[in-house]
Amino acid sequence: MKLELKNIKHTEWASQETLCYEAALYVDGKPVALVSNDGHGGCDREYPHPKHKGDFKVWVLAMAAVHDHIASLPVDEKYGMAQQLEYWCADTVNEYLTARDLKKELRKKFLFTLKDRAGLCESKTRPSPTDNDVALVLNDAPFDEALEIYRSWQ
């Protein structure tokens, strides 16, 4: 089962205890549900997606299959808890926000790592190719690789 969140809308100013967001949940490429949280510490909400084919009973069965699939995923190593759709959605929204932030950063400046120092460095000008201290310029790396490095320093 392939799960995706699309059309993610995040409201930073309304997020207090949890993420304030709304997104469309797609299962195997088809819209199934709208998931959201108002950002005040409550649980996520799930509603049938307007484009979902079938009546409410079909939607309930589809969501039960989604919850079963999520529950079958490995225990979250960071928190030692069984997976739930709400945790998966929060992780996915956080991944989306991190990728969005990296794209913004790469448009404004150059991010790079140094061979002899841990951490990310930044510069308004491109590091010189003759600079032997520079290990990797994230702006020149494939985005997925740059994102992994960026995540590791967040």
DSSP file (Angstrom, degrees, kcal/mol; ACC not computed):
  #  RESIDUE AA STRUCTURE BP1 BP2  ACC     N-H-->O    O-->H-N    N-H-->O    O-->H-N    TCO  KAPPA ALPHA  PHI   PSI    X-CA   Y-CA   Z-CA
    1    1 A M              0   0    0      0, 0.0     2,-0.6     0, 0.0    26,-0.0   0.000 360.0 360.0 360.0 124.5    0.0    0.0    0.0
    2    2 A K        -     0   0    0      2,-0.0    26,-3.1     0, 0.0    27,-0.4  -0.881 360.0-167.5-101.8 117.1    1.5    3.3   -1.1
    3    3 A L  E     +A   27   0A   0     -2,-0.6     2,-0.3    24,-0.2    24,-0.2  -0.851   9.8 172.7-105.8 139.2    0.5    6.3    1.1
    4    4 A E  E     -A   26   0A   0     22,-2.1    22,-3.0    -2,-0.4     2,-0.5  -0.994  25.5-143.9-141.4 146.8    1.1    9.9    0.1
    5    5 A L  E     +A   25   0A   0     -2,-0.3     2,-0.3    20,-0.2    20,-0.2  -0.965  29.3 177.6-107.2 127.6    0.1   13.3    1.5
    6    6 A K  E     +A   24   0A   0     18,-2.8    18,-3.0    -2,-0.5    -2,-0.0  -0.823  54.8  28.2-124.4 165.1   -0.6   15.8   -1.2
    7    7 A N  E    S-     0   0A   0     -2,-0.3     2,-0.3    16,-0.2    -1,-0.2   0.898  77.3-169.3  52.8  46.4   -1.7   19.4   -1.2
    8    8 A I  E     -     0   0A   0     -3,-0.2     2,-0.5    15,-0.1    15,-0.2  -0.510   9.3-171.1 -71.7 127.6   -0.2   20.0    2.2
    9    9 A K  E     -A   22   0A   0     13,-2.8    13,-1.8    -2,-0.3     2,-0.4  -0.986   5.3-174.5-120.5 119.8   -1.2   23.4    3.8
   10   10 A H  E     -A   21   0A   0     -2,-0.5     2,-0.6    11,-0.2    11,-0.2  -0.940  13.7-159.9-119.0 136.6    0.6   24.3    6.9
   11   11 A T    >>  -     0   0    0      9,-2.5     4,-0.7    -2,-0.4     3,-0.6  -0.896   5.4-174.2-118.8 100.9   -0.1   27.3    9.1
   12   12 A E  G >4 S+     0   0    0     -2,-0.6     3,-1.1     1,-0.2    -1,-0.2   0.903  82.0  54.3 -60.3 -45.2    2.9   28.2   11.3
   13   13 A W  G 34 S+     0   0    0      1,-0.3    -1,-0.2     7,-0.0    -2,-0.0   0.748 108.9  48.7 -66.9 -23.2    1.2   30.9   13.3
   14   14 A A  G <4 S+     0   0    0     -3,-0.6     2,-0.6     6,-0.1    -1,-0.3   0.559  85.3 103.5 -93.3  -8.1   -1.7   28.6   14.3
   15   15 A S    <<  +     0   0    0     -3,-1.1     4,-0.1    -4,-0.7    25,-0.1  -0.641  34.5 149.9 -77.9 116.6    0.5   25.8   15.5
   16   16 A Q  S    S-     0   0    0     23,-2.8    24,-0.2    -2,-0.6    -1,-0.2   0.773  78.8  -7.3-109.2 -67.5    0.7   25.7   19.2
   17   17 A E  S    S+     0   0    0     22,-1.5     2,-0.3     1,-0.1    23,-0.2   0.728 134.8  21.8-103.3 -29.0    1.2   22.2   20.5
   18   18 A T  S    S-     0   0    0     21,-0.7    -2,-0.4    25,-0.0     2,-0.2  -0.792  99.1 -74.1-129.0 172.4    0.8   20.2   17.3
   19   19 A L        -     0   0    0     -2,-0.3     2,-0.8    -4,-0.1    20,-0.7  -0.488  37.5-142.0 -67.1 135.1    1.2   21.0   13.6
   20   20 A C  E     + B   0  38A   0     -9,-0.3    -9,-2.5    18,-0.2     2,-0.3  -0.894  49.9 131.0 -96.7 109.2   -1.7   23.0   12.2
   21   21 A Y  E     -AB  10  37A   0     16,-1.4    16,-2.2    -2,-0.8     2,-0.3  -0.951  44.5-153.2-152.2 167.5   -2.2   21.5    8.8
   22   22 A E  E     +AB   9  36A   0    -13,-1.8   -13,-2.8    -2,-0.3     2,-0.3  -0.975  25.6 161.8-143.9 140.8   -4.5   20.1    6.2
   23   23 A A  E     - B   0  35A   0     12,-2.5    12,-2.7    -2,-0.3     2,-0.5  -0.986  38.0-112.3-155.2 160.0   -3.6   17.6    3.5
   24   24 A A  E     -AB   6  34A   0    -18,-3.0   -18,-2.8    -2,-0.3     2,-0.6  -0.868  28.0-142.8 -98.1 128.0   -5.1   15.1    1.1
   25   25 A L  E     -AB   5  33A   0      8,-3.5     7,-2.9    -2,-0.5     8,-1.5  -0.814  17.2-166.9 -92.3 121.6   -4.3   11.4    1.8
   26   26 A Y  E     -AB   4  31A   0    -22,-3.0   -22,-2.1    -2,-0.6     2,-0.5  -0.907   6.3-161.9-109.6 136.7   -3.8    9.3   -1.3
   27   27 A V  E >  S-AB   3  30A   0      3,-2.8     3,-1.7    -2,-0.4   -24,-0.2  -0.979  78.7 -17.0-119.5 119.8   -3.7    5.5   -1.2
   28   28 A D  T 3  S-     0   0    0    -26,-3.1    -1,-0.2    -2,-0.5   -25,-0.1   0.873 131.0 -50.8  51.4  41.5   -2.1    3.9   -4.3
   29   29 A G  T 3  S+     0   0    0    -27,-0.4    -1,-0.3     1,-0.2   -26,-0.1   0.461 117.5 108.0  82.6   1.9   -2.5    7.1   -6.2
   30   30 A K  E <  S-B   27   0A   0     -3,-1.7    -3,-2.8    22,-0.0     2,-0.2  -0.922  73.9-112.5-116.3 138.3   -6.2    7.7   -5.4
   31   31 A P  E     +B   26   0A   0      0, 0.0    22,-0.3     0, 0.0    -5,-0.2  -0.478  44.6 157.1 -68.7 131.5   -7.6   10.3   -3.1
   32   32 A V  E     +     0   0A   0     -7,-2.9    17,-2.0     1,-0.4     2,-0.3   0.702  54.3   3.3-120.2 -45.3   -9.2    8.7    0.0
   33   33 A A  E     -BC  25  48A   0     -8,-1.5    -8,-3.5    15,-0.3     2,-0.5  -0.951  50.6-128.7-146.0 159.7   -9.3   11.3    2.8
   34   34 A L  E     -BC  24  47A   0     13,-2.7    13,-2.3    -2,-0.3     2,-0.4  -0.968  31.6-167.6-104.5 126.9   -8.6   14.8    4.0
   35   35 A V  E     +BC  23  46A   0    -12,-2.7   -12,-2.5    -2,-0.5     2,-0.3  -0.916  14.6 158.7-116.3 144.5   -6.6   14.8    7.2
   36   36 A S  E     -BC  22  45A   0      9,-1.8     9,-3.1    -2,-0.4     2,-0.3  -0.983  26.1-158.7-157.3 164.5   -6.1   17.9    9.3
   37   37 A N  E     -B   21   0A   0    -16,-2.2   -16,-1.4    -2,-0.3     7,-0.1  -0.976  18.4-143.1-147.5 139.9   -5.2   19.2   12.8
   38   38 A D  E     -B   20   0A   0     -2,-0.3   -18,-0.2     5,-0.3     6,-0.1   0.490  42.6-119.1 -86.2  -1.6   -6.0   22.6   14.2
   39   39 A G  S    S+     0   0    0    -20,-0.7   -23,-2.8     3,-0.2   -22,-1.5   0.605  83.7 110.4  82.2  11.5   -2.7   22.9   16.0
   40   40 A H  S    S-     0   0    0    -24,-0.2     3,-0.1   -23,-0.2    -1,-0.1   0.121  99.9 -87.5-108.0  20.9   -4.1   23.1   19.6
   41   41 A G  S    S+     0   0    0      1,-0.3   -22,-0.0   -22,-0.1     2,-0.0   0.413  88.6 124.5  95.0  -2.7   -2.9   19.7   20.8
   42   42 A G        -     0   0    0      1,-0.2    -1,-0.3   -24,-0.1    -3,-0.2  -0.213  65.7 -82.1 -84.2 178.4   -5.9   17.7   19.7
   43   43 A C        -     0   0    0      1,-0.1    -5,-0.3    -3,-0.1    -1,-0.2  -0.299  49.6 -94.4 -75.0 160.9   -6.0   14.6   17.5
   44   44 A D        -     0   0    0     -7,-0.1     2,-0.3    -6,-0.1    -7,-0.2  -0.405  37.4-134.3 -69.2 153.5   -6.0   14.6   13.7
   45   45 A R  E     -C   36   0A   0     -9,-3.1    -9,-1.8    -2,-0.1     2,-0.4  -0.862  13.0-158.2-109.9 148.4   -9.3   14.6   11.9
   46   46 A E  E     +C   35   0A   0     -2,-0.3   -11,-0.2   -11,-0.2   -13,-0.0  -0.995  14.9 170.9-128.8 128.4  -10.1   12.4    8.9
   47   47 A Y  E     -C   34   0A   0    -13,-2.3   -13,-2.7    -2,-0.4     2,-0.1  -0.943  43.0 -90.5-131.1 154.0  -12.9   13.1    6.4
   48   48 A P  E     -C   33   0A   0      0, 0.0   -15,-0.3     0, 0.0   -16,-0.1  -0.422  45.9-115.6 -61.4 136.8  -13.8   11.5    3.1
   49   49 A H    >   -     0   0    0    -17,-2.0     3,-2.2     1,-0.1   -25,-0.0  -0.537  20.2-124.5 -70.1 139.0  -12.0   13.2    0.2
   50   50 A P  T 3  S+     0   0    0      0, 0.0    -1,-0.1     0, 0.0   -17,-0.0   0.781 112.0  49.6 -57.8 -26.4  -14.5   14.8   -2.1
   51   51 A K  T 3  S+     0   0    0      2,-0.1     2,-0.2   -18,-0.0   -18,-0.1   0.365  81.4 124.1 -94.2   5.7  -13.1   12.8   -5.0
   52   52 A H    <   -     0   0    0     -3,-2.2     2,-0.4   -20,-0.1   -20,-0.1  -0.481  61.0-130.3 -69.0 131.9  -13.2    9.5   -3.2
   53   53 A K        +     0   0    0    -22,-0.3     2,-0.1    -2,-0.2    -1,-0.1  -0.691  67.8  32.3 -84.3 130.0  -15.2    6.9   -5.2
   54   54 A G  S    S-     0   0    0     -2,-0.4    -2,-0.0     4,-0.1     2,-0.0  -0.371  87.5 -68.8 114.0 167.7  -17.9    5.1   -3.2
   55   55 A D     >  -     0   0    0     -2,-0.1     4,-1.9     1,-0.1     3,-0.2  -0.126  59.0 -84.1 -85.4-174.1  -20.2    5.7   -0.3
   56   56 A F  H  > S+     0   0    0      1,-0.2     4,-2.7     2,-0.2     5,-0.2   0.859 126.8  56.1 -63.0 -37.7  -19.3    6.3    3.4
   57   57 A K  H  > S+     0   0    0      1,-0.2     4,-2.0     2,-0.2    -1,-0.2   0.902 107.4  49.2 -63.4 -40.1  -19.2    2.5    4.1
   58   58 A V  H  > S+     0   0    0      2,-0.2     4,-2.3     1,-0.2    -1,-0.2   0.904 111.4  50.3 -63.8 -40.9  -16.6    2.1    1.4
   59   59 A W  H  X S+     0   0    0     -4,-1.9     4,-2.7     2,-0.2     5,-0.2   0.914 108.3  51.9 -64.1 -42.9  -14.6    5.0    2.8
   60   60 A V  H  X S+     0   0    0     -4,-2.7     4,-2.1     1,-0.2    -1,-0.2   0.907 111.2  47.6 -61.0 -41.9  -14.7    3.5    6.3
   61   61 A L  H  X S+     0   0    0     -4,-2.0     4,-2.0     2,-0.2    -1,-0.2   0.895 111.4  50.9 -66.1 -39.8  -13.4    0.2    5.0
   62   62 A A  H  X S+     0   0    0     -4,-2.3     4,-1.9     1,-0.2    -2,-0.2   0.913 111.6  47.1 -63.5 -42.6  -10.6    2.0    3.1
   63   63 A M  H  X S+     0   0    0     -4,-2.7     4,-2.7     2,-0.2    -1,-0.2   0.852 108.2  55.5 -69.1 -33.8   -9.6    3.9    6.2
   64   64 A A  H  X S+     0   0    0     -4,-2.1     4,-2.3    -5,-0.2    -1,-0.2   0.904 108.2  49.4 -62.8 -39.8   -9.6    0.7    8.3
   65   65 A A  H  X S+     0   0    0     -4,-2.0     4,-2.4     2,-0.2    -2,-0.2   0.888 110.4  50.6 -65.3 -39.0   -7.2   -0.8    5.7
   66   66 A V  H  X S+     0   0    0     -4,-1.9     4,-2.6     2,-0.2    -2,-0.2   0.942 111.1  47.5 -63.4 -47.7   -5.0    2.3    6.0
   67   67 A H  H  X S+     0   0    0     -4,-2.7     4,-2.3     1,-0.2    -2,-0.2   0.879 112.1  50.3 -62.6 -38.5   -4.9    2.1    9.8
   68   68 A D  H  X S+     0   0    0     -4,-2.3     4,-1.3     2,-0.2    -1,-0.2   0.911 110.9  49.4 -64.5 -42.0   -4.1   -1.6    9.6
   69   69 A H  H  < S+     0   0    0     -4,-2.4     3,-0.5     1,-0.2     4,-0.5   0.934 111.8  47.6 -62.4 -46.5   -1.3   -1.0    7.2
   70   70 A I  H >< S+     0   0    0     -4,-2.6     3,-1.4     1,-0.2    13,-0.2   0.902 109.4  53.9 -62.1 -41.2    0.2    1.8    9.4
   71   71 A A  H 3< S+     0   0    0     -4,-2.3    -1,-0.2     1,-0.3    12,-0.2   0.775 102.7  58.7 -64.9 -25.7   -0.1   -0.4   12.5
   72   72 A S  T 3< S+     0   0    0     -4,-1.3    -1,-0.3    -3,-0.5    -2,-0.2   0.573  85.0 102.7 -81.4  -8.7    1.9   -3.1   10.7
   73   73 A L  S <  S-     0   0    0     -3,-1.4    10,-0.5    -4,-0.5     3,-0.1  -0.336  88.3 -83.5 -70.4 156.8    4.9   -0.8   10.1
   74   74 A P        -     0   0    0      0, 0.0    -1,-0.1     0, 0.0     9,-0.1  -0.188  55.7 -87.6 -59.8 153.7    7.9   -1.2   12.4
   75   75 A V        -     0   0    0      1,-0.1     2,-0.4     7,-0.1     7,-0.2  -0.337  51.2 -98.1 -60.3 139.8    7.8    0.5   15.8
   76   76 A D  B  >> -D   81   0B   0      5,-2.8     4,-2.5     1,-0.2     5,-0.5  -0.483  32.0-155.3 -63.4 118.0    9.1    4.0   15.8
   77   77 A E  T  45S+     0   0    0     -2,-0.4    -1,-0.2     1,-0.2    -2,-0.1   0.854  88.3  55.4 -67.0 -35.2   12.7    3.8   16.9
   78   78 A K  T  45S+     0   0    0      1,-0.2    -1,-0.2     3,-0.1    -2,-0.1   0.907 127.0  16.6 -66.7 -42.2   12.9    7.4   18.1
   79   79 A Y  T  45S-     0   0    0      2,-0.2    -2,-0.2    -3,-0.0    -1,-0.2   0.541  93.9-128.3-110.4 -10.2    9.9    7.1   20.5
   80   80 A G  T  <5 +     0   0    0     -4,-2.5     2,-0.3     1,-0.2    -3,-0.2   0.802  64.4 131.2  67.8  29.4    9.5    3.3   20.8
   81   81 A M  B   < -D   76   0B   0     -5,-0.5    -5,-2.8     3,-0.0    -1,-0.2  -0.843  64.5-102.8-116.6 151.4    5.8    3.5   20.0
   82   82 A A        -     0   0    0     -2,-0.3    -7,-0.1    -7,-0.2   -11,-0.1  -0.408  50.3 -99.3 -65.6 145.8    3.7    1.6   17.5
   83   83 A Q        -     0   0    0    -10,-0.5     2,-0.3   -13,-0.2    -1,-0.1  -0.358  41.5-177.7 -69.1 146.2    2.9    3.5   14.4
   84   84 A Q     >  -     0   0    0     -3,-0.1     4,-2.4     1,-0.1     3,-0.3  -0.943  40.1-111.3-136.4 158.4   -0.4    5.3   14.0
   85   85 A L  H  > S+     0   0    0     -2,-0.3     4,-2.8     1,-0.2     5,-0.2   0.879 117.8  56.8 -58.0 -38.9   -1.8    7.3   11.0
   86   86 A E  H  > S+     0   0    0      2,-0.2     4,-2.2     1,-0.2    -1,-0.2   0.899 108.8  45.0 -61.4 -42.0   -1.5   10.5   13.1
   87   87 A Y  H  > S+     0   0    0     -3,-0.3     4,-2.7     2,-0.2    -1,-0.2   0.912 112.7  51.4 -67.8 -42.3    2.2   10.0   13.7
   88   88 A W  H  X S+     0   0    0     -4,-2.4     4,-2.4     1,-0.2    -2,-0.2   0.915 110.7  48.7 -61.3 -42.8    2.8    9.1   10.1
   89   89 A C  H  X S+     0   0    0     -4,-2.8     4,-2.8     2,-0.2     5,-0.2   0.925 111.3  49.3 -62.9 -45.2    1.0   12.3    8.9
   90   90 A A  H  X S+     0   0    0     -4,-2.2     4,-2.5     1,-0.2    -2,-0.2   0.919 112.6  47.8 -61.5 -43.7    3.1   14.4   11.4
   91   91 A D  H  X S+     0   0    0     -4,-2.7     4,-2.4     2,-0.2    -1,-0.2   0.914 113.0  48.7 -62.1 -42.7    6.3   12.9   10.2
   92   92 A T  H  X S+     0   0    0     -4,-2.4     4,-2.3     2,-0.2    -2,-0.2   0.904 111.9  47.9 -65.9 -42.2    5.3   13.4    6.5
   93   93 A V  H  X S+     0   0    0     -4,-2.8     4,-2.6     2,-0.2    -1,-0.2   0.909 111.7  50.8 -64.9 -41.3    4.3   17.0    7.1
   94   94 A N  H  X S+     0   0    0     -4,-2.5     4,-2.4    -5,-0.2    -2,-0.2   0.898 109.8  49.9 -62.9 -39.9    7.6   17.6    8.9
   95   95 A E  H  X S+     0   0    0     -4,-2.4     4,-2.4     2,-0.2    -2,-0.2   0.917 111.0  49.9 -62.4 -42.8    9.6   16.1    6.0
   96   96 A Y  H  X S+     0   0    0     -4,-2.3     4,-2.4     1,-0.2    -2,-0.2   0.920 111.5  48.2 -60.6 -45.0    7.7   18.3    3.6
   97   97 A L  H  X S+     0   0    0     -4,-2.6     4,-2.5     2,-0.2    -2,-0.2   0.884 111.0  50.5 -65.6 -39.1    8.4   21.4    5.7
   98   98 A T  H  X S+     0   0    0     -4,-2.4     4,-2.4     2,-0.2    -1,-0.2   0.922 111.7  47.6 -64.5 -43.9   12.1   20.5    6.0
   99   99 A A  H  X S+     0   0    0     -4,-2.4     4,-2.3     2,-0.2    -2,-0.2   0.905 112.2  50.2 -63.1 -41.3   12.4   20.0    2.2
  100  100 A R  H  X S+     0   0    0     -4,-2.4     4,-2.0     2,-0.2    -2,-0.2   0.915 110.7  49.3 -62.9 -43.1   10.5   23.3    1.6
  101  101 A D  H  X S+     0   0    0     -4,-2.5     4,-2.5     1,-0.2    -2,-0.2   0.904 109.8  51.2 -63.5 -41.4   12.9   25.1    4.0
  102  102 A L  H  X S+     0   0    0     -4,-2.4     4,-2.8     1,-0.2     5,-0.2   0.920 107.5  52.8 -63.3 -42.8   16.0   23.6    2.3
  103  103 A K  H  X S+     0   0    0     -4,-2.3     4,-1.2     1,-0.2    -1,-0.2   0.913 110.7  47.9 -58.8 -42.2   14.7   24.8   -1.1
  104  104 A K  H  X S+     0   0    0     -4,-2.0     4,-1.3     1,-0.2     3,-0.4   0.928 112.1  49.4 -62.7 -45.2   14.3   28.3    0.3
  105  105 A E  H  X S+     0   0    0     -4,-2.5     4,-2.4     1,-0.2     3,-0.3   0.902 108.3  52.9 -61.7 -41.8   17.8   28.3    1.8
  106  106 A L  H  < S+     0   0    0     -4,-2.8    -1,-0.2     1,-0.2    -2,-0.2   0.763 107.5  52.4 -68.7 -24.0   19.4   27.0   -1.4
  107  107 A R  H  < S+     0   0    0     -4,-1.2    -1,-0.2    -3,-0.4    -2,-0.2   0.807 115.9  40.0 -77.0 -29.7   17.8   29.9   -3.4
  108  108 A K  H  < S-     0   0    0     -4,-1.3     2,-0.3    -3,-0.3    -2,-0.2   0.805 125.6  -6.8 -90.2 -32.1   19.2   32.5   -1.0
  109  109 A K  S  < S-     0   0    0     -4,-2.4     2,-0.5    -5,-0.2    15,-0.2  -0.902  71.6 -89.8-155.1 176.1   22.7   31.2   -0.2
  110  110 A F  E     -E  123   0C   0     13,-3.2    13,-2.0    -2,-0.3     2,-0.4  -0.872  33.2-161.6-101.2 129.7   25.2   28.5   -0.6
  111  111 A L  E     +E  122   0C   0     -2,-0.5    27,-2.3    11,-0.2    28,-0.7  -0.909  20.4 160.7-109.2 137.7   25.3   25.7    2.0
  112  112 A F  E     -EF 121 137C   0      9,-2.4     9,-3.1    -2,-0.4     2,-0.3  -0.982  31.7-130.0-152.5 162.1   28.3   23.5    2.3
  113  113 A T  E     -EF 120 136C   0     23,-2.5    22,-2.8    -2,-0.3    23,-1.1  -0.831  21.4-135.8-111.5 154.2   30.2   21.1    4.6
  114  114 A L  E     - F   0 134C   0      3,-0.6     3,-0.4     5,-0.5    20,-0.2  -0.811  12.5-130.8-108.9 152.1   33.9   21.3    5.5
  115  115 A K  S    S+     0   0    0     18,-3.1    19,-0.1    -2,-0.3    -1,-0.1   0.871 105.2  35.4 -67.6 -38.1   36.2   18.3    5.6
  116  116 A D  S    S+     0   0    0     17,-0.3     2,-0.4     2,-0.0    -1,-0.2   0.356 113.3  58.8-103.3   6.4   37.7   19.1    9.0
  117  117 A R  S    S-     0   0    0     -3,-0.4    -3,-0.6    16,-0.2     2,-0.2  -0.997  72.7-128.2-140.2 140.1   34.6   20.5   10.8
  118  118 A A        +     0   0    0     -2,-0.4     2,-0.1    -5,-0.1    -3,-0.1  -0.532  67.4  45.0 -81.2 151.1   31.2   19.2   11.7
  119  119 A G  S    S-     0   0    0     -2,-0.2    -5,-0.5    -5,-0.1     2,-0.4  -0.329  86.6 -67.3 109.3 170.6   28.1   21.2   10.8
  120  120 A L  E     -E  113   0C   0     33,-0.1     2,-0.3    -7,-0.1    -7,-0.2  -0.795  40.7-160.7 -99.2 141.8   26.8   23.2    7.9
  121  121 A C  E     -E  112   0C   0     -9,-3.1    -9,-2.4    -2,-0.4     2,-0.3  -0.821   5.4-156.3-115.0 159.5   28.4   26.4    6.7
  122  122 A E  E     +E  111   0C   0     -2,-0.3     2,-0.3   -11,-0.2   -11,-0.2  -0.971  12.3 175.3-138.0 154.0   26.8   29.1    4.6
  123  123 A S  E     -E  110   0C   0    -13,-2.0   -13,-3.2    -2,-0.3    -2,-0.0  -0.990  35.0-136.3-153.6 148.8   28.0   31.8    2.3
  124  124 A K  S    S+     0   0    0     -2,-0.3     2,-0.3   -15,-0.2    -1,-0.1   0.703  96.1  55.7 -78.6 -19.2   26.4   34.4    0.0
  125  125 A T  S    S-     0   0    0    -15,-0.1   -15,-0.1    -3,-0.0     3,-0.1  -0.838 100.0 -97.4-113.1 152.5   29.1   33.5   -2.6
  126  126 A R        -     0   0    0     -2,-0.3    -2,-0.1     1,-0.1    -1,-0.0  -0.455  44.7-109.8 -66.7 131.5   29.9   30.1   -4.1
  127  127 A P        -     0   0    0      0, 0.0    -1,-0.1     0, 0.0    10,-0.0  -0.348  41.6-100.3 -60.2 142.8   32.8   28.4   -2.4
  128  128 A S    >   -     0   0    0      1,-0.1     3,-1.7     2,-0.1     6,-0.2  -0.387  18.3-133.9 -66.9 138.1   35.8   28.3   -4.6
  129  129 A P  T 3  S+     0   0    0      0, 0.0    -1,-0.1     0, 0.0     5,-0.0   0.730 107.8  58.5 -64.4 -18.9   36.5   25.0   -6.3
  130  130 A T  T 3  S+     0   0    0      2,-0.0     2,-0.8     3,-0.0    -2,-0.1   0.520  76.7 109.4 -87.2  -4.5   40.1   25.3   -5.3
  131  131 A D    X   -     0   0    0     -3,-1.7     3,-0.9     1,-0.2     0, 0.0  -0.620  53.0-165.7 -75.0 109.3   39.2   25.5   -1.6
  132  132 A N  T 3  S+     0   0    0     -2,-0.8    -1,-0.2     1,-0.2   -17,-0.1   0.639  80.1  66.4 -73.6 -14.2   40.5   22.2   -0.2
  133  133 A D  T 3  S+     0   0    0    -19,-0.1   -18,-3.1   -18,-0.1     2,-0.4   0.745  78.9  93.8 -77.9 -23.6   38.5   22.6    3.0
  134  134 A V  E <   +F  114   0C   0     -3,-0.9   -20,-0.3   -20,-0.2     3,-0.1  -0.571  47.5 178.6 -76.8 123.9   35.1   22.3    1.3
  135  135 A A  E     -     0   0C   0    -22,-2.8     2,-0.3    -2,-0.4   -21,-0.2   0.889  66.8  -5.4 -88.3 -47.4   33.8   18.8    1.3
  136  136 A L  E     -F  113   0C   0    -23,-1.1   -23,-2.5     5,-0.0     2,-0.7  -0.973  52.4-144.9-154.5 133.1   30.4   19.2   -0.4
  137  137 A V  E >>  -F  112   0C   0     -2,-0.3     3,-1.5   -25,-0.2     4,-0.8  -0.900  15.4-154.0 -96.1 115.2   28.4   22.2   -1.7
  138  138 A L  G >4 S+     0   0    0    -27,-2.3     3,-0.6    -2,-0.7     8,-0.2   0.809  91.4  64.3 -61.7 -30.6   24.7   21.2   -1.1
  139  139 A N  G 34 S+     0   0    0    -28,-0.7    -1,-0.3     1,-0.2   -27,-0.1   0.792 107.4  42.8 -62.7 -27.3   23.6   23.5   -3.9
  140  140 A D  G <4 S+     0   0    0     -3,-1.5    -1,-0.2     2,-0.1    -2,-0.2   0.578  99.3  89.9 -94.5 -12.2   25.5   21.2   -6.4
  141  141 A A  S << S-     0   0    0     -4,-0.8    -5,-0.0    -3,-0.6    -3,-0.0  -0.436  94.3 -86.3 -82.8 156.9   24.4   17.9   -4.8
  142  142 A P     >  -     0   0    0      0, 0.0     4,-2.5     0, 0.0     3,-0.4  -0.373  44.8-116.3 -57.2 143.7   21.3   15.9   -5.9
  143  143 A F  H  > S+     0   0    0      1,-0.2     4,-2.8     2,-0.2     5,-0.2   0.869 112.4  53.4 -57.4 -41.9   18.4   17.3   -3.8
  144  144 A D  H  > S+     0   0    0      1,-0.2     4,-1.9     2,-0.2    -1,-0.2   0.897 111.9  45.8 -60.9 -40.4   17.7   14.0   -2.0
  145  145 A E  H  > S+     0   0    0     -3,-0.4     4,-2.0     2,-0.2    -2,-0.2   0.920 113.5  48.8 -68.1 -43.7   21.4   13.8   -0.8
  146  146 A A  H  X S+     0   0    0     -4,-2.5     4,-2.7     1,-0.2    -2,-0.2   0.889 109.8  53.4 -61.8 -39.1   21.4   17.5    0.2
  147  147 A L  H  X S+     0   0    0     -4,-2.8     4,-2.8    -5,-0.2    -1,-0.2   0.898 106.6  51.3 -64.8 -40.9   18.1   17.0    2.1
  148  148 A E  H  X S+     0   0    0     -4,-1.9     4,-1.8     2,-0.2    -1,-0.2   0.918 113.4  44.8 -61.6 -43.5   19.6   14.0    4.1
  149  149 A I  H  X S+     0   0    0     -4,-2.0     4,-0.8     2,-0.2    -2,-0.2   0.925 113.7  49.8 -66.4 -43.8   22.6   16.1    5.0
  150  150 A Y  H >< S+     0   0    0     -4,-2.7     3,-0.8     1,-0.2     4,-0.3   0.903 110.5  50.6 -61.3 -42.9   20.4   19.1    5.9
  151  151 A R  H >< S+     0   0    0     -4,-2.8     3,-1.4     1,-0.2    -1,-0.2   0.882 103.6  58.8 -62.0 -38.8   18.2   16.9    8.1
  152  152 A S  H 3< S+     0   0    0     -4,-1.8    -1,-0.2     1,-0.3    -2,-0.2   0.716 109.9  43.6 -67.6 -17.9   21.1   15.5    9.9
  153  153 A W  T <<        0   0    0     -3,-0.8    -1,-0.3    -4,-0.8    -2,-0.2   0.319 360.0 360.0-107.9   6.8   22.1   19.1   11.1
  154  154 A Q    <         0   0    0     -3,-1.4    -1,-0.2    -4,-0.3    -2,-0.1   0.440 360.0 360.0 -88.6 360.0   18.6   20.3   12.0
